[in-house]
Amino acid sequence: IVTPAVREKLGALGLLDADIDWLELGGKGLLAVVLVVILGVYIYKMQRAVWLTTRTLLVVATLFALTALAARLLLPLGRSWVYAFPLGTMALLLATLFPRGLALIVITLLSLVIAFLDDNHAAAAMGLMLGSMAGILTIGRGERWLHFAASGVVIALVTGLTQMAFWLAIPGGFIADQWTMILLSSVVNGTASAFIALGLFNPVGHLADVATPQQLMELAHPSHPLLRKLIREAPGTYYHSLSVGNLAESAAELVEADALLLRVASYYHDIGKTIRPYFFTDNQSDRENVHNELDPHTSAEIICAHVTEGDKMARESGLPRQVREFILAHHGTSVIRHFYQLALQQEDTVNIEDFRYPGPKPQTREQAIMMLADSVEATVRSKVQGGKVLPGREDPSVSSGGRAKQGQTLEE
């Protein structure tokens, strides 16, 4: 019941004034603009892959906005529960789906938003920020649920230690009963962050058009329709793909590239060969080379087509964008030299572009590794088939106790 006395108090506090406080509104708007500009410039300059992919950029922006909205709705419920706000959910999602640098800058900016919403209290914002950063540095690729659980424990631990540090730094500010609140809020934060992030991991990855480790491991199973088609209709290409995967994975591990993505992409990079399997030496075995009956231009056109046809098959099967990019880039814009040289011998003028793969050139180091592994495997196999690789042979000195000297082997 609003009595005259209550009305007088409300009037003294300015709560009866229906006019908009334009200065306050302008201040909030200015802060929002500054945060958005900083985030946008960072993504444009430092995360070009995210900037150039519309779906990915929209997902990052949406996650940022939804986290800020959740903070606006939940933080007014009580200052005691500010430390329980699961900011780590955003941190773990971004760290597993995108580069860690993007996750760190987003968490830093969101911590500033939380400080602003929490009446400019830096303690809670710093606790949430440090806990989330610890989770980012712990999560890895998030291949298993245990990785999320371990990150949740780290988030809870760092958040609790930060709370304790602030309370101890205030003279006479720490009360024994606060141990329970610190422990409870930290556990809620870490647990909620880990489980919410784990539940949203695959759906958000799908929305952002990012291949998650779980999705890649599913694609690696031979029961996938495209792999079954490859095994049945182009078995030689299938074994070629396995060999390329082994080479690419080994190289990726040495340079700390994405080995899982490379292995899975290797399995699918030549699926276009299933359209005309016997036009490729992988599957000819003892068959006569059908290109002997074709002119070089037709042969080159058929060889080049396996790239575009493979990309079409991958799109129809719903393969992730990251895997499809390998199909188009694994030959780059290189020239099919064999048929180009044949054309030069048969014709007066030859356009080299007629013998060039459509590309594009590899854009990432994983795609470059794929191109190299594919070329190495194909070159070695062709030399073996042509009898140009000698089997390993022992050095005569081995009989006198010396080490065997190896000749040129398949691995070489």
C-alpha positions in Angstrom: 0.0 0.0 0.0 1.5 3.3 -1.1 0.8 5.8 1.8 1.6 9.5 1.5 4.8 8.9 3.5 5.9 6.1 1.1 5.0 8.4 -1.8 7.2 11.1 -0.4 10.1 8.8 0.0 9.7 7.5 -3.6 9.6 11.1 -4.8 12.8 12.0 -2.8 14.5 9.0 -4.5 13.3 10.2 -8.0 11.4 6.9 -8.6 8.2 8.8 -9.4 9.9 10.7 -12.2 8.8 9.1 -15.5 11.3 11.0 -17.6 14.1 9.1 -19.2 17.6 9.8 -17.9 19.3 10.4 -21.2 22.7 10.8 -19.6 22.5 7.4 -18.0 21.2 5.8 -21.2 23.9 7.5 -23.2 26.6 6.2 -20.9 25.4 2.6 -21.2 25.0 3.0 -25.0 28.5 4.4 -25.2 30.0 1.5 -23.3 28.1 -1.0 -25.5 29.5 0.7 -28.6 33.1 0.6 -27.3 32.9 -3.1 -26.5 31.4 -4.0 -29.8 33.9 -2.0 -31.8 36.8 -3.5 -29.9 35.5 -7.0 -30.4 34.8 -6.3 -34.1 38.2 -4.8 -34.8 39.9 -7.7 -33.0 38.1 -10.3 -35.0 38.7 -8.4 -38.3 42.4 -8.1 -37.7 43.3 -11.2 -35.7 40.6 -13.8 -36.6 40.1 -13.4 -40.3 38.7 -16.9 -40.7 35.9 -16.1 -38.3 35.3 -12.7 -39.8 34.9 -14.1 -43.4 32.5 -16.9 -42.3 29.1 -15.4 -41.8 27.6 -18.3 -39.8 30.6 -18.4 -37.4 30.6 -14.6 -36.9 26.9 -14.6 -36.2 27.2 -17.4 -33.6 30.0 -15.6 -31.8 28.0 -12.4 -31.7 24.9 -14.2 -30.5 26.8 -16.0 -27.7 28.3 -12.7 -26.6 24.8 -11.0 -26.5 23.1 -13.9 -24.8 25.7 -14.1 -22.1 25.5 -10.4 -21.4 21.7 -10.7 -21.3 21.9 -13.6 -18.9 24.2 -11.6 -16.6 21.7 -8.7 -16.8 18.9 -10.9 -15.6 20.7 -13.0 -13.0 23.1 -10.7 -11.3 20.4 -8.5 -9.7 19.1 -11.6 -7.8 21.8 -11.1 -5.2 25.5 -10.1 -4.8 26.2 -13.3 -2.9 25.6 -15.3 -6.0 27.6 -13.2 -8.5 30.5 -15.7 -8.3 28.2 -18.5 -9.3 27.4 -17.0 -12.7 28.6 -19.6 -15.2 30.7 -17.3 -17.4 32.9 -20.4 -18.0 30.3 -21.8 -20.3 31.1 -19.2 -22.9 34.8 -19.7 -22.3 34.7 -23.4 -22.9 32.5 -23.2 -25.9 34.7 -20.6 -27.6 38.0 -22.3 -26.7 36.9 -25.7 -28.1 35.3 -24.4 -31.3 37.4 -21.4 -32.2 41.0 -20.1 -31.6 41.8 -19.5 -27.9 42.7 -15.9 -28.6 39.1 -15.2 -29.5 37.9 -16.9 -26.3 40.3 -14.8 -24.1 39.3 -11.5 -25.6 35.5 -12.3 -25.4 35.8 -13.4 -21.8 37.7 -10.2 -20.9 35.1 -8.0 -22.5 32.2 -9.9 -20.9 33.9 -9.5 -17.5 33.9 -5.8 -18.0 30.1 -6.0 -18.8 29.6 -8.0 -15.6 31.5 -5.4 -13.5 29.4 -2.7 -15.0 26.1 -4.6 -14.2 27.4 -5.3 -10.7 27.7 -1.7 -9.7 31.3 -1.5 -10.9 32.5 -4.1 -8.4 35.8 -5.4 -9.8 36.1 -8.4 -7.4 33.4 -10.5 -8.9 34.3 -9.7 -12.5 38.0 -10.6 -11.9 37.0 -13.8 -10.2 34.8 -14.9 -13.1 37.4 -13.7 -15.6 40.3 -15.6 -14.1 38.3 -18.7 -13.6 37.1 -18.7 -17.2 40.6 -18.1 -18.4 41.9 -21.0 -16.5 39.2 -23.1 -18.1 40.3 -21.9 -21.6 43.8 -23.0 -20.9 42.7 -26.4 -19.6 40.0 -27.6 -22.0 42.1 -28.5 -25.1 39.9 -29.6 -28.0 37.2 -31.1 -25.8 37.4 -34.5 -27.4 35.9 -36.2 -24.3 33.5 -35.3 -21.6 36.3 -35.7 -19.0 38.0 -32.7 -20.6 35.0 -30.6 -19.8 34.7 -32.0 -16.3 38.4 -31.3 -15.6 38.0 -27.7 -16.9 35.0 -27.3 -14.6 37.1 -28.3 -11.6 39.8 -25.8 -12.6 37.2 -23.0 -13.0 35.8 -23.7 -9.6 39.2 -23.8 -8.0 40.5 -20.6 -9.5 37.2 -18.7 -8.9 37.3 -19.8 -5.2 40.9 -18.8 -4.8 40.2 -15.4 -6.3 37.3 -14.8 -4.0 39.4 -15.8 -1.0 42.2 -13.4 -2.1 39.8 -10.5 -2.3 38.2 -11.2 1.1 41.6 -11.6 2.8 42.9 -8.4 1.2 40.1 -6.4 2.9 41.1 -5.5 6.5 38.6 -7.2 8.8 36.5 -8.1 5.8 36.7 -11.8 6.0 34.1 -13.7 8.2 34.4 -17.4 8.9 30.9 -18.0 7.6 32.0 -16.8 4.2 33.9 -20.1 3.6 30.6 -21.8 2.9 29.5 -19.2 0.4 32.8 -19.2 -1.4 32.8 -22.9 -1.7 29.2 -23.2 -2.8 29.3 -20.4 -5.4 32.6 -21.7 -6.9 31.3 -25.3 -7.1 28.0 -24.1 -8.8 30.1 -22.0 -11.2 32.4 -24.7 -12.3 29.7 -27.5 -12.4 27.3 -25.4 -14.4 29.9 -24.1 -16.8 31.2 -27.6 -17.6 27.8 -29.3 -18.0 26.1 -26.5 -20.0 29.1 -26.2 -22.3 29.2 -29.9 -22.8 25.5 -30.0 -23.7 25.8 -27.0 -26.1 29.1 -28.1 -27.7 27.8 -30.1 -30.7 24.7 -27.9 -31.4 26.7 -24.7 -31.3 29.4 -26.3 -33.4 26.8 -27.2 -36.0 25.3 -23.7 -36.0 28.7 -22.2 -36.4 29.6 -24.6 -39.2 32.6 -25.9 -37.2 33.5 -29.6 -37.1 33.7 -30.8 -33.5 36.0 -33.7 -32.5 32.9 -35.9 -31.8 31.6 -35.2 -35.3 35.0 -36.0 -36.9 35.2 -39.3 -35.0 31.8 -40.2 -36.3 32.9 -39.4 -39.9 36.0 -41.6 -39.5 33.9 -44.7 -39.0 33.8 -46.9 -42.1 30.0 -47.2 -41.8 29.5 -43.7 -43.2 27.7 -44.0 -46.5 30.4 -42.1 -48.5 33.1 -44.3 -47.1 31.1 -47.4 -47.8 30.7 -46.3 -51.4 34.4 -45.6 -51.6 35.3 -49.1 -50.3 32.9 -50.9 -52.6 33.4 -48.9 -55.8 37.0 -47.6 -55.6 38.9 -49.9 -53.2 42.2 -48.7 -54.5 41.4 -45.1 -53.8 40.2 -46.1 -50.3 43.6 -47.6 -49.5 45.3 -44.6 -51.0 43.2 -42.4 -48.7 44.2 -44.5 -45.6 47.9 -44.1 -46.5 47.5 -40.4 -47.0 45.8 -40.2 -43.7 48.7 -41.9 -41.9 51.2 -39.6 -43.5 49.2 -36.5 -42.9 48.5 -37.4 -39.3 52.2 -38.0 -38.5 53.2 -34.7 -40.1 50.4 -32.9 -38.2 51.6 -34.2 -34.9 55.1 -33.0 -35.5 54.0 -29.4 -36.2 51.1 -29.4 -33.7 48.5 -29.1 -36.4 44.9 -30.6 -36.2 45.8 -34.3 -36.7 42.2 -35.6 -36.3 40.8 -33.2 -38.9 43.6 -34.2 -41.3 43.0 -37.9 -40.9 39.3 -37.6 -41.5 39.7 -35.2 -44.4 42.1 -37.7 -45.9 39.4 -40.4 -46.0 37.1 -38.1 -48.0 39.5 -36.1 -50.2 39.1 -38.4 -53.2 35.5 -39.5 -53.0 34.9 -37.9 -56.4 36.8 -40.7 -57.9 33.9 -43.0 -57.2 32.1 -41.5 -60.2 34.6 -42.9 -62.7 36.9 -45.2 -60.6 38.7 -46.9 -63.4 40.0 -43.6 -64.9 42.4 -43.4 -62.0 45.5 -45.5 -61.5 44.5 -46.3 -57.9 41.8 -48.6 -59.2 43.2 -49.9 -62.5 45.3 -52.7 -61.0 45.8 -55.1 -63.9 43.4 -53.3 -66.2 44.5 -51.5 -69.3 44.9 -47.7 -68.8 41.7 -46.3 -70.4 43.4 -43.0 -71.0 45.4 -44.6 -73.8 42.3 -44.4 -75.9 41.5 -40.7 -75.0 42.9 -37.4 -76.1 44.8 -35.5 -73.4 42.2 -32.8 -73.1 39.4 -35.3 -72.3 41.7 -37.2 -69.9 42.6 -34.0 -68.1 39.0 -32.9 -67.8 38.0 -36.2 -66.3 40.9 -36.1 -63.8 40.1 -32.5 -62.8 36.4 -33.3 -62.4 37.0 -35.6 -59.4 37.6 -32.5 -57.3 34.4 -30.7 -58.1 32.3 -33.9 -58.2 33.7 -34.8 -54.8 32.8 -31.4 -53.4 29.2 -31.9 -54.7 28.9 -35.3 -53.1 30.2 -34.0 -49.8 27.7 -31.2 -49.8 24.8 -33.6 -50.6 26.0 -35.8 -47.7 26.2 -32.9 -45.3 30.0 -33.1 -44.6 31.3 -30.2 -42.5 32.8 -27.2 -44.4 36.3 -27.8 -43.0 36.3 -31.3 -44.6 34.9 -30.1 -47.9 37.6 -27.5 -48.2 40.2 -30.2 -48.3 38.5 -31.8 -51.3 38.8 -28.7 -53.3 42.3 -27.7 -52.2 44.2 -31.0 -52.1 45.5 -30.4 -55.6 45.5 -26.6 -55.4 45.8 -25.0 -58.9 48.6 -27.4 -60.0 48.9 -28.6 -63.6 48.4 -32.2 -64.7 51.8 -32.4 -66.3 51.5 -35.8 -67.9 48.6 -34.9 -70.1 49.9 -31.4 -70.7 53.1 -32.8 -72.1 51.2 -35.2 -74.3 49.1 -32.4 -75.6 52.3 -30.4 -76.4 53.6 -33.3 -78.4 50.4 -33.7 -80.4 49.3 -30.0 -80.9 51.0 -26.8 -82.0 49.4 -24.6 -79.4 48.1 -25.7 -76.0 46.4 -23.6 -73.3 47.9 -24.7 -70.0 44.7 -23.6 -68.1 42.9 -26.5 -69.7 45.1 -28.8 -67.7 45.0 -27.0 -64.4 43.0 -28.0 -61.3 40.3 -25.6 -60.3 41.7 -25.0 -56.8 41.8 -23.0 -54.6 45.3 -23.3 -53.3 45.6 -24.5 -49.7 44.7 -21.8 -47.2 45.8 -23.5 -43.9 48.8 -25.6 -42.9 46.5 -28.6 -42.6 45.5 -28.3 -46.2 49.1 -27.8 -47.2 50.1 -31.0 -45.4 47.3 -32.8 -47.2 48.6 -31.7 -50.6 52.1 -32.9 -49.7 51.0 -36.2 -48.3 48.8 -36.9 -51.3 51.6 -36.1 -53.7 54.1 -38.2 -51.8 51.9 -41.2 -51.6 50.9 -41.1 -55.3 54.5 -40.6 -56.4 55.9 -43.5 -54.3 53.0 -45.8 -55.4 53.6 -45.0 -59.1 57.3 -45.6 -58.8 56.6 -48.9 -57.1 54.2 -49.9 -59.8 56.8 -48.9 -62.4 59.5 -50.9 -60.8 61.6 -47.8 -60.0 61.9 -48.5 -56.2 64.3 -51.2 -55.3 63.6 -53.6 -52.3 65.8 -53.2 -49.3 69.0 -55.3 -49.6 71.6 -56.2 -47.0 75.2 -55.0 -47.2 77.8 -57.8 -47.4 79.5 -56.4 -44.4 76.7 -57.6 -42.2 78.2 -61.0 -42.3 81.3 -59.7 -40.5 79.3 -58.1 -37.7 78.6 -54.7 -39.2 75.1 -53.2 -39.4 73.1 -53.9 -42.5 73.1 -51.0 -45.0 69.7 -50.5 -46.4 69.1 -49.7 -50.1 66.3 -47.6 -51.4 63.1 -48.8 -49.6 59.5 -48.1 -50.0 59.5 -45.6 -47.1 62.4 -43.8 -48.7 
